[in-house]
Amino acid sequence: MQELIFVAGSLGILLLEKYVLANNSNFWIGAIVPIISIIFVIWLLSTDQLKIDFLDILVALIYISLNFIFWGQGQDLYHRRTVKKVTDRIYE
């Protein structure tokens, strides 16, 4: 059950990251979730709640990587929206 809650929570956070936090002109706001995820994984490792075996480390790395990927995609959405506004103004 904990795995299901973790996956559902992670997907919710990643979607929030992409469409809300990273999709604006301040790129540093989108960096909040990846930094918190790194701190979270380090906390799990330091309190021995996450074992140091291959599967747990792989899941942690994938989770952190997805945070950075969604951050980049959110920034890309913002830039596309900005370019579209500029081109619409130019060609009006």
MARMI-327296 format. One line per field, with one value per atom (N, C-alpha, C, CB): residue number from 0; chain; atom name; z, x, y. Coordinates in steps of 0.001 Angstrom, whole numbers. Glycine has a CB too. Layout:
BEGIN
k: [NUM|...]
c: [A|...]
a: [CA|...]
c3: [Z|...]
c1: [X|...]
c2: [Y|...]
This chain:
BEGIN
k: [0|0|0|0|1|1|1|1|2|2|2|2|3|3|3|3|4|4|4|4|5|5|5|5|6|6|6|6|7|7|7|7|8|8|8|8|9|9|9|9|10|10|10|10|11|11|11|11|12|12|12|12|13|13|13|13|14|14|14|14|15|15|15|15|16|16|16|16|17|17|17|17|18|18|18|18|19|19|19|19|20|20|20|20|21|21|21|21|22|22|22|22|23|23|23|23|24|24|24|24|25|25|25|25|26|26|26|26|27|27|27|27|28|28|28|28|29|29|29|29|30|30|30|30|31|31|31|31|32|32|32|32|33|33|33|33|34|34|34|34|35|35|35|35|36|36|36|36|37|37|37|37|38|38|38|38|39|39|39|39|40|40|40|40|41|41|41|41|42|42|42|42|43|43|43|43|44|44|44|44|45|45|45|45|46|46|46|46|47|47|47|47|48|48|48|48|49|49|49|49|50|50|50|50|51|51|51|51|52|52|52|52|53|53|53|53|54|54|54|54|55|55|55|55|56|56|56|56|57|57|57|57|58|58|58|58|59|59|59|59|60|60|60|60|61|61|61|61|62|62|62|62|63|63|63|63|64|64|64|64|65|65|65|65|66|66|66|66|67|67|67|67|68|68|68|68|69|69|69|69|70|70|70|70|71|71|71|71|72|72|72|72|73|73|73|73|74|74|74|74|75|75|75|75|76|76|76|76|77|77|77|77|78|78|78|78|79|79|79|79|80|80|80|80|81|81|81|81|82|82|82|82|83|83|83|83|84|84|84|84|85|85|85|85|86|86|86|86|87|87|87|87|88|88|88|88|89|89|89|89|90|90|90|90|91|91|91|91]
c: [A|A|A|A|A|A|A|A|A|A|A|A|A|A|A|A|A|A|A|A|A|A|A|A|A|A|A|A|A|A|A|A|A|A|A|A|A|A|A|A|A|A|A|A|A|A|A|A|A|A|A|A|A|A|A|A|A|A|A|A|A|A|A|A|A|A|A|A|A|A|A|A|A|A|A|A|A|A|A|A|A|A|A|A|A|A|A|A|A|A|A|A|A|A|A|A|A|A|A|A|A|A|A|A|A|A|A|A|A|A|A|A|A|A|A|A|A|A|A|A|A|A|A|A|A|A|A|A|A|A|A|A|A|A|A|A|A|A|A|A|A|A|A|A|A|A|A|A|A|A|A|A|A|A|A|A|A|A|A|A|A|A|A|A|A|A|A|A|A|A|A|A|A|A|A|A|A|A|A|A|A|A|A|A|A|A|A|A|A|A|A|A|A|A|A|A|A|A|A|A|A|A|A|A|A|A|A|A|A|A|A|A|A|A|A|A|A|A|A|A|A|A|A|A|A|A|A|A|A|A|A|A|A|A|A|A|A|A|A|A|A|A|A|A|A|A|A|A|A|A|A|A|A|A|A|A|A|A|A|A|A|A|A|A|A|A|A|A|A|A|A|A|A|A|A|A|A|A|A|A|A|A|A|A|A|A|A|A|A|A|A|A|A|A|A|A|A|A|A|A|A|A|A|A|A|A|A|A|A|A|A|A|A|A|A|A|A|A|A|A|A|A|A|A|A|A|A|A|A|A|A|A|A|A|A|A|A|A|A|A|A|A|A|A|A|A|A|A|A|A|A|A|A|A|A|A|A|A|A|A|A|A|A|A|A|A|A|A]
a: [N|CA|C|CB|N|CA|C|CB|N|CA|C|CB|N|CA|C|CB|N|CA|C|CB|N|CA|C|CB|N|CA|C|CB|N|CA|C|CB|N|CA|C|CB|N|CA|C|CB|N|CA|C|CB|N|CA|C|CB|N|CA|C|CB|N|CA|C|CB|N|CA|C|CB|N|CA|C|CB|N|CA|C|CB|N|CA|C|CB|N|CA|C|CB|N|CA|C|CB|N|CA|C|CB|N|CA|C|CB|N|CA|C|CB|N|CA|C|CB|N|CA|C|CB|N|CA|C|CB|N|CA|C|CB|N|CA|C|CB|N|CA|C|CB|N|CA|C|CB|N|CA|C|CB|N|CA|C|CB|N|CA|C|CB|N|CA|C|CB|N|CA|C|CB|N|CA|C|CB|N|CA|C|CB|N|CA|C|CB|N|CA|C|CB|N|CA|C|CB|N|CA|C|CB|N|CA|C|CB|N|CA|C|CB|N|CA|C|CB|N|CA|C|CB|N|CA|C|CB|N|CA|C|CB|N|CA|C|CB|N|CA|C|CB|N|CA|C|CB|N|CA|C|CB|N|CA|C|CB|N|CA|C|CB|N|CA|C|CB|N|CA|C|CB|N|CA|C|CB|N|CA|C|CB|N|CA|C|CB|N|CA|C|CB|N|CA|C|CB|N|CA|C|CB|N|CA|C|CB|N|CA|C|CB|N|CA|C|CB|N|CA|C|CB|N|CA|C|CB|N|CA|C|CB|N|CA|C|CB|N|CA|C|CB|N|CA|C|CB|N|CA|C|CB|N|CA|C|CB|N|CA|C|CB|N|CA|C|CB|N|CA|C|CB|N|CA|C|CB|N|CA|C|CB|N|CA|C|CB|N|CA|C|CB|N|CA|C|CB|N|CA|C|CB|N|CA|C|CB|N|CA|C|CB|N|CA|C|CB|N|CA|C|CB|N|CA|C|CB|N|CA|C|CB|N|CA|C|CB|N|CA|C|CB|N|CA|C|CB|N|CA|C|CB|N|CA|C|CB]
c3: [0|0|0|1190|689|719|-661|1700|-1436|-2779|-3655|-3414|-3508|-4284|-3910|-4068|-2626|-2173|-2686|-625|-2659|-3152|-4641|-2888|-5424|-6874|-7171|-7582|-6518|-6743|-6322|-5972|-5197|-4736|-5657|-3334|-6131|-7040|-8355|-7310|-8890|-10139|-9941|-10658|-8829|-8542|-8431|-7265|-7726|-7568|-8916|-6559|-9732|-11032|-11952|-11692|-11932|-12753|-12233|-12777|-10927|-10346|-10755|-8812|-10740|-11142|-12585|-10976|-13489|-14912|-15280|-15720|-14807|-15280|-14415|-15388|-13192|-12334|-11954|-11073|-11324|-10770|-11835|-9776|-12796|-13787|-14989|-14252|-15100|-16271|-16026|-16616|-15624|-15432|-15714|-14004|-15622|-15999|-14976|-16194|-13745|-12712|-12672|-11322|-13300|-13392|-12035|-14297|-11065|-9750|-8974|-8936|-9267|-8568|-8901|-8943|-10163|-10564|-9942|-12048|-9438|-8822|-7404|-8803|-6859|-5475|-5323|-5020|-6216|-6098|-6310|-7113|-7340|-7445|-6244|-8686|-5689|-4516|-3313|-4185|-3128|-2024|-2215|-1915|-3472|-3696|-3381|-5141|-3685|-3342|-1821|-3968|-1138|324|912|876|328|793|658|15|-485|-695|246|-2166|446|1383|2799|1334|3180|4502|4645|4741|3600|3647|3804|2380|3101|3216|4596|2129|5134|6414|7599|6632|7475|8564|8361|8692|7393|7082|6712|8257|6234|5726|4277|5847|3622|2262|2317|1262|1912|1977|834|1911|1078|47|-754|662|-1566|-2519|-3903|-2128|-4899|-6283|-6625|-7225|-6261|-6647|-5988|-6276|-4704|-4021|-4570|-2522|-4818|-5376|-6791|-5374|-7573|-8936|-8917|-9656|-8042|-7933|-7493|-6931|-6556|-6098|-7231|-4902|-7990|-9107|-10199|-9691|-10475|-11479|-11008|-11755|-9741|-9189|-9286|-7728|-8912|-8988|-10445|-8287|-11321|-12739|-13336|-13509|-12980|-13483|-13007|-13046|-11790|-11305|-12188|-9858|-12542|-13385|-14819|-13386|-15318|-16663|-16721|-17070|-15730|-15718|-15513|-14620|-14777|-14611|-15978|-13593|-16729|-18067|-19019|-18642|-18947|-19812|-19459|-19704|-18194|-17784|-18296|-16269|-18226|-18776|-20289|-18441|-20962|-22402|-22735|-22953|-21941|-22149|-22008|-21158|-21013|-20816|-22011|-19521|-22481|-23611|-24888|-23832|-25120|-26301|-26224|-26438|-25045|-24879|-25110|-23481|-24629|-24807|-26273|-23961|-26959|-28373|-29187|-28895|-28846|-29554|-29378|-29059|-28168|-27938|-28772|-26454|-28816|-29570|-31059|-29309|-31585|-33013|-33349|-33424|-32448|-32692|-32761|-31587|-31929|-31963|-33230|-30747|-33677|-34867|-36113|-35036|-36227|-37446|-37386|-37721|-36381|-36324|-37208|-34905]
c1: [810|0|854|-922|1997|2887|3444|4027|3699|4226|3208|4629|1943|879|733|-448|785|708|1913|635|3098|4297|4184|5527|3715|3589|2539|3217|1386|332|798|-945|1442|1975|3056|2525|3912|4984|4419|5944|3429|2817|2141|1801|1465|834|1850|31|2938|4000|4657|5060|4896|5524|4623|5861|3327|2410|2317|1013|2295|2325|3599|2219|4698|5990|5942|7112|5436|5465|4511|5133|3284|2268|2071|990|2593|2382|3709|1623|4592|5798|6827|6432|7075|8121|7598|8746|6295|5692|5487|4349|6554|6481|7835|6016|7902|9135|10255|8849|9937|10954|11366|10428|12500|12921|13248|14123|13628|14025|12849|14683|11622|10462|10310|9176|10593|10521|11604|10603|12666|13768|13446|15025|12350|12008|11759|10772|10954|10606|11825|9509|12666|13854|14786|14629|14952|15822|15215|16057|13905|13236|13312|11764|13215|13298|14691|12926|15725|17086|17248|18131|16755|16827|16043|16290|14876|14042|14764|12728|15405|16121|17322|16581|18036|19165|18675|19927|17533|16959|16574|15730|15958|15599|16836|14832|17910|19144|19779|20140|19765|20436|19665|20632|18348|17563|17321|16233|17980|17890|16480|18374|15651|14339|14428|13361|15511|15785|17062|15918|16951|18113|19069|17680|20316|21312|21476|22673|20480|20603|20255|19667|20481|20386|19003|20732|17955|16601|16177|15616|16456|16082|16847|16329|18127|18923|18456|20423|18117|17615|16305|17412|15391|14117|14357|13171|15254|15560|16157|16528|17075|17680|16659|18834|15787|14744|13811|13939|13446|12561|13192|12222|14452|15138|15305|16516|15642|15783|14466|16283|13369|12062|11714|10975|12104|11875|12579|12354|13831|14561|14024|16034|13594|13014|11722|12744|10847|9585|9832|8656|10863|11226|11603|12405|12422|12804|11621|13853|10713|9538|8624|8767|8506|7705|8300|7583|9615|10277|10078|11777|10124|9886|8465|10135|7480|6106|6000|5161|6680|6656|7283|7393|8424|9097|8272|10471|7641|6772|5603|6245|5010|3896|4348|3282|5529|6058|6365|7311|6966|7282|5996|8128|4986|3708|3088|2740|3150|2617|3357|2707|4679|5485|5183|6990|5116|4826|3409|5018|2472|1111|1083|155|1885|1955|2623|2704|3652|4379|3506|5649|2778|2018|581|2008|224|-1124|-1243|-1501]
c2: [-1196|0|1260|-2|1216|2372|2677|2139|1632|1846|2556|518|2175|2804|4276|2069|4575|5967|6751|6038|6145|6808|7118|5945|6161|6366|7435|5039|7374|8362|9758|7971|9855|11139|11676|11002|10786|11205|11726|10041|11029|11496|12845|10470|13021|14307|15428|14220|15177|16175|16484|15681|15459|15683|16509|14344|16245|17033|18469|16382|18637|19977|20704|19906|19997|20565|21055|19524|20212|20532|21657|19307|21583|22506|23746|21793|23760|24919|25588|24504|24833|25450|25831|24515|24952|25226|25995|23931|26152|26774|28271|26092|28966|30411|31038|30753|32355|33054|32894|34519|32572|32381|30912|32842|30598|29196|28593|29075|29414|28897|28327|29993|28765|28212|26731|28986|26370|24971|24107|24871|24738|23985|23526|24832|24013|23675|22178|24463|21597|20171|19263|19812|19476|18607|18693|18955|19875|20015|19298|21507|19449|18756|17243|19205|16772|15326|14788|14991|15553|15136|15085|16100|16106|16126|14958|17461|14648|13542|12205|13507|11973|10713|10616|10588|11712|11703|11426|13048|12006|11748|10276|12646|9705|8286|7403|7891|7739|6958|7120|7375|8333|8560|7964|10049|7807|7223|5729|7946|5143|3711|3259|2906|4173|3791|3329|4959|3702|3260|2436|4476|1202|319|655|-1173|394|635|-648|1099|-927|-2027|-1476|-3242|-2274|-1812|-1267|-2940|-1965|-1576|-255|-2684|-96|1142|2342|1012|2168|3260|3580|2899|2575|2792|3577|1446|3213|3930|5380|3212|5598|6954|7787|6912|7203|7926|8235|7119|7300|7538|8653|6239|8631|9661|11047|9343|11160|12452|12878|12379|11947|12268|12758|11048|12098|12535|13938|11559|14288|15648|16671|15787|16403|17332|17347|16978|16202|16135|16948|14665|16777|17525|19013|16992|19375|20780|21364|20936|20659|21113|21189|20196|20226|20251|21426|18928|21734|22895|24186|22954|24304|25487|25573|25465|24433|24404|24855|22996|24437|24889|26404|24201|26961|28406|29117|28786|28635|29280|29180|28656|28042|27922|28896|26485|29027|29951|31392|29804|31747|33088|33365|33279|32414|32593|32729|31411|31964|32051|33427|30970|33991|35334|36378|35691|36252|37213|37099|36990|35891|35719|36171|34254|35974|36459|37991|35957|38649|40114|40616|40637|39901|40322|40210|39489|39135|38870|39385|37393|40188|40741|41945|41104]
